[in-house]
Amino acid sequence: MALQMISEADASKPVTVPQGDVIVVEDIWRTYDMGSEQQVNALQGINLKIRHNEYVAIMGPSGSGKSTLMNIIGCLDTPSRGTYRLNGHLVSDLNDDELARIRNREIGFVFQTFNLLARASALHNVELPLIYNGTPAAERIERATAALRAVNLEGRMNHKPNELSGGQRQRVAIARALINRPSIILADEPTGNLDSKTGDEIMALFDELHARGNTIIVVTHEPDIAEFAHRIVHIRDGVIASDVASSRVRRSGE
């Protein structure tokens, strides 16, 4: 499944990414107050750096803290203590409008449950981030059409989610993630609701996005999905248990 470029104008234009570390997490803790003076530390002193155009899998069992870390990296949650820098900016210094802009423009999100509007067409679902930032209607339609074409769904753009297969719904979600041309793609269990063949097709899309210059971060509990990445960060009980090259990288000698 070949990933086409988002538009003719972008065909010769690589994804614009900053040099060096795009994500720097230092001594991050996330503590939840459970009441009755009980606290749970979902993350405990996490240190992590991700460079531009890295392909990283964050892996761990349920309850390990991987989703909590994903939420912090995606600016959906804030740490209880520690620092997080995104593209050189200290995230704790950003206001709500600035955080919303980052979530809308700099990070493309892909979720296990697709998060599509049930009554909206594939085209309208992909348009949504552009509606939020005030893009004119004609440009929205042009860019959403191009994004659906990029994931080989141009012929299904007027179909609603219940008229699409699971793999097609996830491709709509990926097209939506691409619509603002973010440099970072953050995917939470992107194959969790898919059969293995369709899951492999979706992961092949991430391979091609990585080849275009995107930084890819995939959160998963599945070892075979993690092996699509070049680097695997294992989290257990809120701490990083290991941070290693994947077997595909070791086999290639990279």
C-alpha positions, -999 to +999 in steps of 0.1 A: +000+000+000+020+029-013+017+062+006+012+090-019+023+126-011-003+148+005-005+172-025+013+179-058+029+209-042+043+189-014+057+161-036+092+175-035+090+190-001+102+169+029+085+172+063+100+201+081+115+189+114+138+206+139+173+192+143+184+173+174+161+161+202+124+169+196+113+153+228+132+156+261+116+141+292+135+146+324+127+130+358+090+129+350+066+116+377+028+113+374+010+108+407-027+102+410-045+110+443-069+081+450-084+096+481-080+086+517-044+098+515-036+071+490-015+079+459-005+059+429+027+067+410+019+059+373+053+072+363+084+073+384+114+094+373+111+088+336+140+101+315+136+099+277+150+117+246+137+112+211+155+127+181+139+140+150+129+113+125+133+085+151+108+056+150+102+046+186+079+020+201+069+025+238+059-009+250+046-024+281+017-044+296-016-028+308-010-006+338+027-001+330+024+036+325+029+037+288-004+054+281+003+080+308+036+088+292+019+090+258-006+115+272+022+137+286+042+135+253+011+145+234+004+174+258-029+158+268-018+156+305+008+173+327+034+156+349+032+159+387+069+168+386+098+169+363+103+187+330+091+181+294+106+200+264+090+197+230+110+211+201+130+231+227+100+246+244+093+239+281+058+226+279+049+238+315+054+274+303+029+271+275-007+284+280-039+266+270-040+282+235-004+273+228-010+237+239-040+235+217-020+247+187+006+220+194-020+193+195-036+206+164-005+214+142+027+198+156+015+163+167-007+140+146-027+116+168-038+081+159-059+061+184-069+025+188-106+033+187-103+056+156-122+085+173-143+092+142-176+110+142-202+083+134-226+105+114-198+123+094-183+111+061-146+101+059-139+135+042-156+155+069-138+135+097-105+143+080-114+180+076-121+185+113-086+198+124-088+224+096-122+235+107-109+241+142-081+264+129-103+283+106-091+270+072-114+282+043-138+255+031-124+251-004-089+246+010-102+222+036-118+200+010-088+200-012-064+191+016-087+164+031-092+148-004-054+147-008-049+132+026-075+104+018-058+099-015-025+095+003-039+065+023-056+050-008-091+060+003-101+085-023-129+063-035-145+060+000-144+097+010-182+100+012-187+069+032-195+070+070-175+050+095-201+022+097-197+017+060-159+012+063-139-018+075-117-015+106-086-010+084-103+017+064-114+035+095-079+035+108-066+049+075-092+077+078-077+084+113-042+085+098-053+108+071-068+131+097-035+129+116-016+140+085-039+169+075-019+196+092+014+181+081+028+175+117+064+165+122+054+140+150+030+111+147+018+097+180-001+064+177-017+047+207-023+009+200-030+017+163-036-020+154-055-030+186-088-034+168-075-049+136-067-084+123-030-091+118-030-086+080-047-053+083-025-043+112+006-050+091-008-028+063-013+001+088+022-004+102+036-003+066+020+032+064+039+043+094+071+030+078+065+052+048+057+082+070+090+077+088+107+075+054+092+109+046+108+125+077+082+121+104+091+113+139+070+082+147+060+071+183+039+040+186+025+029+220+017-008+221+016-039+242+023-062+212+059-073+207+054-079+169+040-044+164+069-029+185+094-046+161+083-024+133+100+005+151+138+011+151+140+016+189+119-001+217+114+015+251+100-010+276+080+004+305+071-016+336+056-003+368+061+033+358+098+031+351+119+024+319+130-012+321+150-011+289+157+011+258+171-010+229+173-012+192+147-034+176+156-067+160+150-053+125+177-027+132+200-052+147+195-075+117+202-047+092+233-036+111+221+000+114 
